[in-house]
Amino acid sequence: MPGLMIIAHAPLASALKLVAEHTYPDCGRTLEALDVPPDMPIEEVELLARAMLKRIRTPEALIFTDVFGATPCNVAQMLSDGVQVRVIAGVNVPMLWRSLCYSADTLDSVVARAMAGASQGVMQVATTRPQNQSLKPGSNDQSKYQHQQ
């Protein structure tokens, strides 16, 4: 069971943790969140992240970050060894929920499920409500309705 950590621009990490706790109330002991304010030096972010990682590492951990190439992701990459600590950029709610749902699995499995949750959770939603009613011949008689002019 790998530990999970979110490092993201403030206040996204803590907001995602709250969403996770809404659905999985007991996830607090395996999920940490680090909000990175715009003025925090990268060295300070790294120190805080290392302390959090030490708390949740079992010895494996998965770190989610918001944007590849930004400070949160750069810090996450500093913590990753690619074997016991992995990083996924582009965190979203379906990815996080899928990871929590399968958190008892191996790190490789959780990474795969997180990636699947991320891609399967993103979809274009129709702008009109779908009509799931089938047309019943003979029962669609409009003459019984009053029409105002």
N, CA, C and O of each residue as an XYZ file, in Angstrom:
596
protein
N       0.846     -1.174      0.000
C       0.000      0.000      0.000
C       0.891      1.237      0.000
O       1.473      1.579      1.030
N       1.004      1.906     -1.135
C       1.838      3.105     -1.174
C       1.152      4.297     -0.501
O      -0.073      4.419     -0.504
N       1.983      5.168      0.073
C       1.464      6.428      0.579
C       1.205      7.353     -0.600
O       1.827      7.212     -1.653
N       0.288      8.298     -0.425
C      -0.066      9.230     -1.487
C       0.180     10.656     -1.018
O      -0.093     11.000      0.132
N       0.700     11.482     -1.921
C       0.975     12.873     -1.582
C       0.635     13.750     -2.785
O       0.852     13.371     -3.936
N       0.094     14.933     -2.485
C      -0.217     15.910     -3.525
C       0.637     17.139     -3.258
O       0.600     17.698     -2.162
N       1.402     17.558     -4.248
C       2.143     18.815     -4.182
C       1.625     19.659     -5.331
O       1.767     19.282     -6.495
N       1.016     20.814     -5.009
C       0.411     21.630     -6.056
C       0.391     23.099     -5.639
O       0.614     23.444     -4.479
N       0.119     23.934     -6.611
C      -0.005     25.361     -6.333
C      -1.157     25.582     -5.353
O      -2.214     24.961     -5.464
N      -0.929     26.482     -4.390
C      -1.940     26.774     -3.369
C      -3.188     27.345     -4.024
O      -3.075     28.170     -4.931
N      -4.345     26.939     -3.602
C      -4.759     25.999     -2.567
C      -5.180     24.635     -3.116
O      -5.929     23.912     -2.459
N      -4.709     24.280     -4.304
C      -5.196     23.071     -4.980
C      -4.924     21.785     -4.201
O      -5.799     20.924     -4.111
N      -3.734     21.648     -3.642
C      -3.395     20.394     -2.943
C      -4.337     20.140     -1.774
O      -4.873     19.040     -1.636
N      -4.542     21.149     -0.930
C      -5.421     20.944      0.226
C      -6.877     20.787     -0.209
O      -7.638     20.060      0.431
N      -7.270     21.458     -1.286
C      -8.639     21.299     -1.791
C      -8.868     19.877     -2.296
O      -9.922     19.292     -2.044
N      -7.891     19.318     -3.006
C      -8.018     17.942     -3.469
C      -8.039     16.957     -2.307
O      -8.741     15.947     -2.353
N      -7.274     17.253     -1.277
C      -7.295     16.374     -0.098
C      -8.680     16.408      0.561
O      -9.189     15.373      0.992
N      -9.282     17.589      0.637
C     -10.636     17.691      1.202
C     -11.645     16.901      0.368
O     -12.530     16.248      0.920
N     -11.515     16.958     -0.941
C     -12.397     16.192     -1.819
C     -12.192     14.692     -1.578
O     -13.151     13.922     -1.532
N     -10.931     14.296     -1.427
C     -10.628     12.886     -1.164
C     -11.239     12.443      0.158
O     -11.825     11.364      0.242
N     -11.106     13.273      1.189
C     -11.650     12.925      2.511
C     -13.172     12.919      2.515
O     -13.787     12.231      3.330
N     -13.780     13.674      1.618
C     -15.238     13.676      1.498
C     -15.728     12.283      1.077
O     -16.737     11.790      1.581
N     -15.002     11.665      0.153
C     -15.394     10.353     -0.363
C     -14.777      9.211      0.423
O     -15.417      8.180      0.631
N     -13.541      9.388      0.859
C     -12.807      8.369      1.616
C     -12.375      8.987      2.948
O     -11.229      9.417      3.080
N     -13.267      9.037      3.930
C     -12.978      9.734      5.193
C     -11.739      9.228      5.932
O     -11.137      9.981      6.698
N     -11.349      7.983      5.721
C     -10.205      7.428      6.435
C      -8.885      7.594      5.692
O      -7.876      7.031      6.117
N      -8.861      8.340      4.608
C      -7.642      8.432      3.801
C      -6.603      9.373      4.398
O      -5.483      9.444      3.893
N      -6.944     10.088      5.448
C      -6.049     11.077      6.031
C      -4.697     10.543      6.466
O      -3.707     11.274      6.448
N      -4.645      9.289      6.854
C      -3.366      8.749      7.327
C      -2.453      8.312      6.185
O      -1.261      8.099      6.408
N      -2.972      8.174      4.986
C      -2.141      7.770      3.850
C      -2.014      8.849      2.786
O      -1.339      8.640      1.778
N      -2.646      9.994      2.989
C      -2.635     11.073      2.001
C      -2.180     12.369      2.648
O      -2.739     12.798      3.657
N      -1.161     12.992      2.062
C      -0.667     14.291      2.515
C      -0.841     15.291      1.387
O      -0.869     14.918      0.214
N      -0.958     16.565      1.743
C      -1.098     17.622      0.744
C      -0.182     18.781      1.100
O      -0.113     19.208      2.253
N       0.514     19.277      0.102
C       1.402     20.421      0.280
C       1.026     21.496     -0.726
O       1.218     21.341     -1.932
N       0.481     22.600     -0.195
C       0.163     23.760     -1.024
C       1.425     24.608     -1.163
O       2.076     24.931     -0.170
N       1.761     24.961     -2.385
C       2.956     25.752     -2.647
C       2.533     27.176     -2.997
O       1.987     27.424     -4.073
N       2.796     28.132     -2.058
C       2.480     29.523     -2.368
C       3.471     30.089     -3.394
O       4.580     29.574     -3.535
N       3.074     31.139     -4.102
C       3.925     31.656     -5.178
C       5.273     32.213     -4.712
O       6.219     32.263     -5.498
N       5.376     32.626     -3.461
C       6.611     33.257     -2.995
C       7.506     32.331     -2.169
O       8.499     32.794     -1.608
N       7.184     31.039     -2.079
C       7.982     30.116     -1.281
C       9.193     29.641     -2.083
O       9.046     29.178     -3.214
N      10.389     29.755     -1.502
C      11.595     29.279     -2.195
C      11.550     27.758     -2.395
O      11.025     27.029     -1.554
N      12.099     27.301     -3.500
C      12.059     25.887     -3.845
C      12.729     25.029     -2.772
O      12.313     23.893     -2.542
N      13.753     25.555     -2.119
C      14.444     24.802     -1.072
C      13.512     24.538      0.116
O      13.547     23.463      0.714
N      12.692     25.515      0.443
C      11.737     25.354      1.540
C      10.639     24.354      1.173
O      10.221     23.538      1.995
N      10.187     24.435     -0.066
C       9.181     23.488     -0.542
C       9.742     22.071     -0.465
O       9.051     21.147     -0.038
N      10.987     21.906     -0.876
C      11.613     20.582     -0.843
C      11.718     20.042      0.582
O      11.456     18.862      0.813
N      12.099     20.893      1.539
C      12.197     20.450      2.936
C      10.844     19.984      3.469
O      10.745     18.928      4.095
N       9.809     20.775      3.217
C       8.463     20.397      3.671
C       8.004     19.098      3.001
O       7.429     18.223      3.648
N       8.263     18.990      1.716
C       7.843     17.795      0.970
C       8.580     16.553      1.464
O       7.975     15.489      1.585
N       9.869     16.670      1.749
C      10.632     15.522      2.251
C      10.085     15.056      3.607
O      10.001     13.856      3.864
N       9.717     16.000      4.462
C       9.155     15.644      5.772
C       7.818     14.919      5.601
O       7.559     13.927      6.282
N       6.970     15.411      4.696
C       5.684     14.752      4.434
C       5.890     13.363      3.851
O       5.225     12.408      4.250
N       6.812     13.257      2.907
C       7.081     11.971      2.277
C       7.546     10.949      3.310
O       7.175      9.777      3.242
N       8.333     11.384      4.238
C       8.820     10.483      5.290
C       7.657      9.931      6.121
O       7.693      8.779      6.553
N       6.628     10.753      6.344
C       5.465     10.319      7.139
C       4.601      9.300      6.415
O       4.056      8.394      7.045
N       4.468      9.435      5.103
C       3.518      8.579      4.378
C       4.171      7.413      3.654
O       3.479      6.487      3.231
N       5.460      7.440      3.507
C       6.157      6.396      2.742
C       6.061      5.051      3.460
O       6.246      4.970      4.674
N       5.771      3.999      2.696
C       5.478      2.702      3.337
C       6.215      1.483      2.788
O       5.617      0.424      2.975
N       7.305      1.409      2.194
C       8.291      2.406      1.775
C       7.975      3.031      0.426
O       8.749      3.852     -0.066
N       6.847      2.658     -0.186
C       6.495      3.201     -1.497
C       5.586      4.414     -1.354
O       4.857      4.563     -0.373
N       5.654      5.277     -2.363
C       4.797      6.460     -2.356
C       4.538      6.916     -3.789
O       5.364      6.733     -4.684
N       3.379      7.505     -3.971
C       2.999      8.110     -5.241
C       2.735      9.581     -4.982
O       1.927      9.938     -4.125
N       3.425     10.430     -5.730
C       3.268     11.877     -5.577
C       2.521     12.413     -6.789
O       2.923     12.191     -7.931
N       1.426     13.121     -6.523
C       0.668     13.804     -7.567
C       1.069     15.265     -7.566
O       1.292     15.859     -6.510
N       1.160     15.835     -8.742
C       1.431     17.258     -8.866
C       0.537     17.832     -9.954
O      -0.008     17.098    -10.778
N       0.395     19.143     -9.947
C      -0.577     19.737    -10.855
C      -0.062     19.969    -12.273
O      -0.724     19.571    -13.231
N       1.101     20.601    -12.434
C       1.561     20.997    -13.763
C       3.014     20.583    -13.964
O       3.879     20.922    -13.155
N       3.277     19.861    -15.026
C       4.648     19.471    -15.328
C       5.495     20.719    -15.593
O       5.074     21.630    -16.306
N       6.683     20.742    -15.010
C       7.620     21.835    -15.245
C       7.533     22.976    -14.246
O       8.423     23.826    -14.211
N       6.484     23.018    -13.434
C       6.332     24.072    -12.428
C       7.008     23.632    -11.130
O       7.405     22.475    -10.991
N       7.135     24.552    -10.190
C       7.833     24.280     -8.930
C       7.326     23.024     -8.222
O       8.150     22.198     -7.828
N       6.014     22.832     -8.038
C       5.565     21.613     -7.354
C       6.058     20.336     -8.032
O       6.471     19.396     -7.353
N       6.017     20.295     -9.346
C       6.469     19.118    -10.080
C       7.986     18.969     -9.982
O       8.493     17.855     -9.844
N       8.699     20.064    -10.052
C      10.160     20.001     -9.939
C      10.583     19.447     -8.584
O      11.523     18.657     -8.498
N       9.887     19.861     -7.525
C      10.184     19.335     -6.187
C       9.845     17.847     -6.126
O      10.613     17.052     -5.585
N       8.702     17.479     -6.678
C       8.313     16.060     -6.683
C       9.355     15.216     -7.398
O       9.663     14.110     -6.956
N       9.896     15.718     -8.489
C      10.927     14.991     -9.222
C      12.197     14.829     -8.381
O      12.896     13.822     -8.498
N      12.494     15.815     -7.537
C      13.651     15.713     -6.648
C      13.476     14.575     -5.641
O      14.455     13.968     -5.208
N      12.231     14.290     -5.275
C      11.937     13.263     -4.276
C      11.800     11.867     -4.886
O      11.885     10.863     -4.179
N      11.593     11.814     -6.170
C      11.313     10.541     -6.832
C      12.591      9.789     -7.159
O      13.589     10.370     -7.587
N      12.535      8.476     -6.945
C      13.633      7.621     -7.376
C      13.201      6.746     -8.554
O      14.001      5.977     -9.086
N      11.927      6.866     -8.961
C      11.425      6.105    -10.097
C      11.114      4.657     -9.793
O      10.574      3.953    -10.647
N      11.442      4.193     -8.593
C      11.202      2.802     -8.218
C      10.195      2.745     -7.075
O       9.096      2.215     -7.236
N      10.571      3.291     -5.923
C       9.677      3.274     -4.766
C       8.890      4.568     -4.612
O       7.885      4.598     -3.901
N       9.326      5.617     -5.257
C       8.601      6.891     -5.232
C       8.399      7.329     -6.676
O       9.360      7.561     -7.409
N       7.139      7.436     -7.071
C       6.783      7.814     -8.440
C       6.051      9.144     -8.424
O       5.507      9.554     -7.399
N       6.043      9.816     -9.574
C       5.379     11.116     -9.720
C       4.468     11.071    -10.935
O       4.841     10.562    -11.991
N       3.261     11.615    -10.767
C       2.328     11.800    -11.879
C       1.918     13.271    -11.880
O       1.436     13.787    -10.872
N       2.111     13.938    -13.011
C       1.682     15.333    -13.168
C       0.300     15.370    -13.806
O      -0.069     14.473    -14.564
N      -0.458     16.415    -13.492
C      -1.798     16.582    -14.054
C      -2.885     16.017    -13.166
O      -3.884     15.499    -13.665
N      -2.710     16.107    -11.865
C      -3.654     15.511    -10.923
C      -5.072     16.037    -11.149
O      -5.285     17.220    -11.414
N      -6.028     15.125    -11.038
C      -7.437     15.501    -11.087
C      -8.214     14.589    -10.132
O      -7.673     13.609     -9.620
N      -9.454     14.913     -9.906
C     -10.256     14.175     -8.927
C     -10.449     12.706     -9.310
O     -10.262     11.849     -8.445
N     -10.811     12.360    -10.554
C     -10.967     10.940    -10.879
C      -9.682     10.140    -10.635
O      -9.738      8.999    -10.175
N      -8.540     10.732    -10.940
C      -7.257     10.078    -10.709
C      -7.047      9.817     -9.224
O      -6.637      8.727     -8.828
N      -7.329     10.814     -8.417
C      -7.139     10.702     -6.977
C      -8.089      9.662     -6.382
O      -7.667      8.825     -5.585
N      -9.347      9.709     -6.758
C     -10.316      8.741     -6.235
C      -9.957      7.324     -6.639
O     -10.067      6.406     -5.827
N      -9.532      7.128     -7.873
C      -9.154      5.796     -8.332
C      -7.964      5.283     -7.512
O      -7.921      4.111     -7.138
N      -7.007      6.162     -7.240
C      -5.836      5.767     -6.445
C      -6.230      5.381     -5.034
O      -5.705      4.411     -4.487
N      -7.136      6.116     -4.445
C      -7.588      5.810     -3.091
C      -8.403      4.520     -3.054
O      -8.312      3.742     -2.105
N      -9.185      4.311     -4.083
C     -10.006      3.108     -4.152
C      -9.141      1.849     -4.206
O      -9.508      0.812     -3.653
N      -8.000      1.947     -4.872
C      -7.114      0.792     -5.036
C      -5.804      0.962     -4.270
O      -4.783      0.394     -4.657
N      -5.825      1.730     -3.202
C      -4.595      2.033     -2.467
C      -3.960      0.801     -1.811
O      -2.794      0.858     -1.421
N      -4.681     -0.289     -1.680
C      -4.113     -1.511     -1.097
C      -3.289     -2.298     -2.115
O      -2.609     -3.258     -1.752
N      -3.345     -1.895     -3.389
C      -2.590     -2.574     -4.441
C      -1.114     -2.165     -4.409
O      -0.702     -1.341     -3.592
N      -0.345     -2.745     -5.296
C       1.068     -2.396     -5.418
C       1.218     -1.006     -6.029
O       0.273     -0.471     -6.608
N       2.396     -0.431     -5.899
C       2.653      0.892     -6.462
C       2.437      0.896     -7.971
O       1.815      1.816     -8.503
N       2.941     -0.116     -8.662
C       2.750     -0.188    -10.118
C       1.271     -0.200    -10.485
O       0.855      0.469    -11.431
N       0.488     -0.951     -9.745
C      -0.945     -1.034    -10.002
C      -1.641      0.293     -9.718
O      -2.500      0.720    -10.490
N      -1.281      0.944     -8.623
C      -1.903      2.232     -8.283
C      -1.555      3.280     -9.338
O      -2.411      4.075     -9.723
N      -0.308      3.288     -9.808
C       0.089      4.226    -10.867
C      -0.744      3.975    -12.123
O      -1.259      4.919    -12.722
N      -0.880      2.727    -12.520
C      -1.663      2.388    -13.714
C      -3.127      2.783    -13.547
O      -3.739      3.317    -14.472
N      -3.687      2.521    -12.372
C      -5.095      2.861    -12.132
C      -5.295      4.371    -12.069
O      -6.322      4.882    -12.516
N      -4.317      5.088    -11.514
C      -4.399      6.546    -11.469
C      -4.403      7.124    -12.881
O      -5.194      8.016    -13.189
N      -3.531      6.622    -13.725
C      -3.461      7.101    -15.109
C      -4.761      6.790    -15.858
O      -5.254      7.614    -16.627
N      -5.303      5.606    -15.628
C      -6.569      5.241    -16.269
C      -7.702      6.126    -15.756
O      -8.539      6.586    -16.532
N      -7.724      6.359    -14.452
C      -8.757      7.222    -13.877
C      -8.691      8.633    -14.428
O      -9.719      9.266    -14.666
N      -7.479      9.121    -14.630
C      -7.314     10.473    -15.171
C      -7.857     10.572    -16.581
O      -8.612     11.491    -16.897
N      -7.478      9.631    -17.430
C      -7.914      9.719    -18.824
C      -9.391      9.364    -18.991
O     -10.079      9.961    -19.819
N      -9.881      8.405    -18.218
C     -11.284      8.022    -18.338
C     -12.217      9.035    -17.679
O     -13.407      9.083    -17.988
N     -11.674      9.840    -16.775
C     -12.494     10.828    -16.075
C     -12.650     12.133    -16.821
O     -13.425     12.996    -16.408
N     -11.920     12.290    -17.921
C     -12.004     13.513    -18.719
C     -12.801     13.206    -19.973
O     -12.417     12.347    -20.767
N     -13.906     13.905    -20.149
C     -14.750     13.671    -21.315
C     -15.560     14.915    -21.629
O     -15.845     15.729    -20.751
N     -15.917     15.047    -22.870
C     -16.796     16.136    -23.255
C     -18.218     15.760    -22.857
O     -18.681     14.651    -23.122
N     -18.892     16.693    -22.223
C     -20.253     16.460    -21.768
C     -21.202     17.175    -22.722
O     -20.947     18.311    -23.120
N     -22.290     16.515    -23.085
C     -23.262     17.076    -24.016
C     -23.825     18.383    -23.469
O     -23.991     18.545    -22.260
N     -24.112     19.304    -24.369
C     -24.664     20.584    -23.952
C     -26.170     20.518    -23.742
O     -26.745     21.394    -23.096
N     -26.809     19.491    -24.279
C     -28.238     19.313    -24.050
C     -28.447     18.007    -23.304
O     -27.660     17.067    -23.416
N     -29.500     17.975    -22.560
C     -29.813     16.777    -21.793
C     -30.216     15.653    -22.742
O     -31.026     15.872    -23.643
N     -29.667     14.453    -22.555
C     -30.040     13.341    -23.446
C     -31.495     12.945    -23.251
O     -32.026     12.970    -22.140
N     -32.110     12.586    -24.334
C     -33.498     12.129    -24.296
C     -33.486     10.617    -24.316
O     -33.296     10.008    -25.369
N     -33.687     10.011    -23.171
C     -33.645      8.557    -23.054
C     -35.031      7.931    -23.156
O     -35.231      6.783    -22.760
N     -35.971      8.679    -23.681
C     -37.326      8.166    -23.785
C     -37.550      7.659    -25.207
O     -37.263      8.353    -26.182
N     -38.055      6.467    -25.303
C     -38.342      5.932    -26.628
C     -39.726      6.401    -27.081
O     -40.628      6.595    -26.266
N     -39.872      6.576    -28.370
C     -41.140      6.991    -28.956
C     -42.080      5.799    -29.002
O     -41.742      4.746    -29.543
N     -43.263      5.975    -28.429
C     -44.258      4.900    -28.421
C     -45.349      5.268    -29.427
O     -46.104      6.216    -29.216
N     -45.421      4.525    -30.498
C     -46.437      4.840    -31.521
C     -47.845      4.835    -30.933
O     -48.205      3.951    -30.156
N     -48.621      5.823    -31.311
C     -49.999      5.907    -30.861
C     -50.165      6.604    -29.531
O     -51.258      7.076    -29.216
N     -49.118      6.682    -28.749
C     -49.268      7.330    -27.444
C     -48.714      8.749    -27.453
O     -48.641      9.406    -26.414
N     -48.329      9.207    -28.626
C     -47.759     10.538    -28.726
C     -48.767     11.477    -29.393
O     -48.395     12.311    -30.218
N     -50.017     11.339    -29.037
C     -51.098     12.109    -29.644
C     -51.092     13.528    -29.088
O     -51.343     13.742    -27.902
N     -50.808     14.481    -29.943
C     -50.723     15.883    -29.517
C     -52.105     16.537    -29.406
O     -52.205     17.644    -28.877
N     -53.166     15.893    -29.886
C     -54.485     16.512    -29.881
C     -55.048     16.669    -28.470
O     -55.945     17.484    -28.253
N     -54.538     15.908    -27.517
C     -55.072     16.015    -26.153
C     -54.472     17.179    -25.371
O     -54.920     17.486    -24.266
N     -53.452     17.831    -25.948
C     -52.828     18.962    -25.259
C     -53.428     20.265    -25.760
O     -53.696     20.416    -26.952
N     -53.637     21.204    -24.849
C     -54.123     22.516    -25.231
C     -52.928     23.369    -25.613
O     -51.921     23.400    -24.906
N     -53.046     24.048    -26.717
C     -51.967     24.908    -27.170
C     -52.436     26.358    -27.094
O     -53.489     26.713    -27.624
N     -51.649     27.175    -26.435
C     -51.977     28.582    -26.383
C     -51.359     29.289    -27.565
O     -50.256     28.957    -27.997
N     -52.080     30.271    -28.087
C     -51.589     30.987    -29.251
C     -51.265     32.388    -28.902
O     -50.833     33.154    -29.763
